[in-house]
Amino acid sequence: MRRVNALAADVEYSSDRPTGYGAGFVELGPGLGASGVGVSVCELPPGQSSYPYHYEYGNEEWLIVVAGRPTLRHPEGEDELEPGDVVLFPIGPEGAHKLTNTSDAPARVLFLSTKHRPGVAVYPDSDKIGLWPEDERDEIMVRREGVDYWDGER
């Protein structure tokens, strides 16, 4: 049996995350031998967010609050969450979300997600779309303005 403890897992803080997104993460899935579902521990210091407001196509996400009281932005508004809360972010715009710790104590959550490829994430606030195909060399983040279907074709 493989086992990890989400409360004791050591998260890593990356120095390349911008101001306001100073969350720490550790992926638990690889240590458990998971291949179809991703599981990450996210630690949110006060005033920090995990990711920009986004929704996905192709992958369902879940959130489980382990400690603290983070605030969840979603299409209907904002709600403060508490330990034990479980939230589903369905595929598409109705699953849009952003998690921010507006309290003065650290928060710790689990993010769970299916791992289907290709994956697509839409960032409405910045009007971007991210594409994650099987081959990492083809990953791309673009503005939603796009080009005409025939642009550049001969």
C-alpha positions in Angstrom: 0.0 0.0 0.0 1.2 3.5 -0.9 0.3 6.3 1.5 0.9 10.0 1.8 -0.3 12.4 4.5 -1.8 15.6 3.0 -1.4 17.4 6.3 2.3 16.7 6.6 3.3 16.8 2.9 6.2 19.3 2.3 5.1 21.8 -0.3 7.6 23.7 -2.5 7.4 27.4 -3.2 8.6 28.6 -6.6 10.3 31.9 -7.0 9.0 32.4 -10.5 5.3 32.9 -9.5 4.2 36.5 -9.7 3.1 38.7 -6.8 -0.2 37.5 -5.3 0.3 33.9 -6.5 2.8 32.8 -3.9 1.3 29.4 -3.2 3.3 26.3 -2.4 2.5 23.0 -4.1 3.4 19.3 -4.0 2.0 16.7 -6.4 0.9 13.5 -4.5 -0.2 11.4 -7.5 3.2 10.3 -8.7 4.2 9.0 -5.2 0.9 7.1 -5.0 1.3 5.6 -8.6 -1.7 7.5 -10.0 -2.0 8.0 -13.7 -5.6 9.0 -14.4 -6.1 11.5 -11.5 -3.8 14.3 -10.4 -3.7 15.2 -6.7 -1.9 18.2 -5.4 -1.5 19.8 -2.0 -1.6 23.6 -2.2 -0.6 25.8 0.7 -1.8 29.4 0.6 -0.2 32.0 2.8 -2.4 34.9 3.7 -3.1 37.2 0.7 -2.0 34.6 -1.9 -3.9 32.9 -4.7 -3.4 29.4 -6.2 -4.1 30.2 -9.9 -5.8 32.9 -11.9 -9.6 32.6 -12.4 -10.1 29.9 -15.0 -12.2 27.0 -16.2 -11.3 23.8 -18.1 -12.5 21.7 -21.0 -11.7 18.0 -20.9 -10.9 17.8 -17.2 -13.0 17.9 -14.1 -11.5 19.4 -10.9 -12.2 19.1 -7.2 -11.1 21.0 -4.2 -11.0 19.8 -0.6 -10.2 22.2 2.2 -7.8 20.6 4.7 -7.0 23.6 6.9 -7.8 27.3 7.0 -10.5 29.4 5.4 -9.7 30.3 1.8 -12.1 32.3 -0.3 -13.4 30.8 -3.5 -14.4 33.0 -6.5 -16.9 31.2 -8.8 -19.4 32.3 -11.5 -22.1 33.1 -8.8 -19.8 35.2 -6.6 -17.4 34.4 -3.7 -17.7 32.1 -0.7 -15.4 31.5 2.3 -14.7 27.8 2.6 -13.8 25.9 5.8 -12.0 22.7 6.6 -13.9 19.7 5.3 -15.6 21.6 2.4 -15.5 19.8 -0.9 -16.2 21.6 -4.2 -16.6 20.3 -7.7 -15.6 22.4 -10.7 -17.4 20.9 -13.6 -16.1 21.1 -17.2 -16.8 24.4 -18.9 -17.6 28.0 -17.8 -19.8 26.9 -14.9 -16.7 25.4 -13.3 -14.7 28.7 -13.3 -12.8 29.3 -10.1 -10.0 31.1 -8.3 -8.9 30.3 -4.7 -7.4 33.1 -2.6 -6.6 33.1 1.1 -8.1 36.4 2.4 -7.7 35.3 6.0 -4.6 36.0 8.2 -3.7 32.3 8.7 -2.3 29.8 6.2 -4.7 27.5 4.3 -4.1 24.1 2.9 -6.2 22.4 0.2 -6.2 19.4 -2.0 -6.8 19.9 -5.8 -7.9 16.7 -7.6 -8.3 16.6 -11.4 -8.7 14.1 -14.2 -5.7 14.1 -16.5 -7.1 13.9 -20.0 -5.0 15.2 -22.9 -5.4 17.4 -24.7 -6.5 19.8 -22.0 -7.8 23.3 -22.5 -8.0 26.1 -19.9 -9.7 29.4 -20.4 -8.7 32.5 -18.4 -11.6 35.0 -18.7 -10.0 37.9 -16.8 -7.0 38.0 -19.1 -8.7 36.6 -22.2 -6.2 33.8 -22.6 -6.5 30.1 -23.6 -4.0 27.5 -22.6 -3.6 24.2 -24.6 -1.9 21.1 -23.2 -1.6 18.3 -25.8 0.2 15.0 -25.2 3.5 16.4 -26.4 4.8 19.1 -24.0 6.6 20.8 -26.9 3.3 21.9 -28.3 1.9 23.5 -25.1 0.8 27.1 -25.7 -0.8 30.0 -24.0 -2.5 32.5 -26.4 -4.8 35.5 -26.3 -8.4 34.6 -27.3 -8.5 37.1 -30.1 -7.3 34.4 -32.5 -6.8 34.5 -36.3 -8.9 33.5 -39.2 -9.1 29.8 -40.0 -7.3 30.4 -43.4 -4.7 32.8 -42.1 -1.2 31.8 -43.3 -2.5 28.9 -45.5 -1.6 28.6 -49.2 
